[in-house]
Amino acid sequence: MLKYILGRFGAMLLTLFLVMTLSFLIIRLMPMSLFENPEVDPVIQKLLEAEMHLDKPMVVQYYYFVKGIVTEGDFGRSVKIRPGMEVFKVLASKIRPTVLLNVLSLVIAIPLGIIAGTVAALRNNKLTDTIISFLVVIFISVPSFVFASLLQYAFTFLWPLFPTLYDPAAPNLAATLHSLAMPIIALALNPIATIARYLRGELIETMSSEYLLLARTKGLTRAQATVRHAFRNSLVPIFNAIIPLITAIMGGSMVVEKIFAVPGIGGQLIESILAGDHFLTVAGLIYYSAVSLATILIVDISYGLIDPRIRVGGTK
């Protein structure tokens, strides 16, 4: 198992390095709008360019970028949003609402999706299954920012149950979660539907297998046989669906954060792109890539725990 984990971890680090390299090169090919600002003294512009090695060829810039990461853990400094501040310190000041938003959306989506998928499979071709399947189609088809706008209209205008925008000055965690309730729901609807769809299909197929029929002949009810035997075999495809779910949540949170004025990393990344703050943009892309790759690593390890055949195959 250790060899299996180390192999996946090495692949994750290599992929992160490639993503970091491509992000740096692509972003740095864009014009650095800071040094086109007529309000900045030309002498100061030259000093800033020399300090950040922007007056050197691209290859040399990349060398200093990697050197700063390896020797000092320095990913560069913001030049527009927070001039002179280390980019990851800028992101660190925005990470709390983003983590709350993304993690809680996933934490809510997984159990609700599993429950909905299981109920739909057990009530296959019944009214309950039809209703769940209809909602699944709606939640998958409609983007999260549309649900965000609808939730704002319904629960701040028609029924004022939640604040229209996120409150960064909330006095405690309960107040923070109250102001994050609508963006969390908006982001969770698509993952709930995706998990329910995958699990319903897998359970319906598994429940018609021979070993489930054998379990039924031993006296187990359909629900007992599903929970004790079919459910675990259906988890591998579900874990496979979690990877795109997390990336979808993070991608959707960029727009949702803007709609609800959540001061998170997603909104910060969009702002840095529009402002031409290249170092901050690269750091934001590295953050999202690292989270996605860490998720893939966790899911790969989970595969080995759920199905020993995958673990044994990965060691050969």
Secondary structure by P-SEA (a helix, b strand, c coil): caaaaaaaaaaaaaaaaaaaaaaaaaaaaccccccccccccaaaaaaaaaaacccccaaaaaaaaaaaaaccccccccccccccccaaaaaaaccaaaaaaaaaaaaaaaaaaaaaaaaaaaacccaaaaaaaaaaaaaaaccaaaaaaaaaaaccccccccccccccccccaaaaaaaaaaaaaaaaaaaaaaaaaaaaaaaaaaaacaaaaaaaaacccaaaaaaacccccaaaaaaaaaaaaaaaaaaaaaaaaaaaccccaaaaaaaaaaacaaaaaaaaaaaaaaaaaaaaaaaaaaaaaacaaaaaaaac
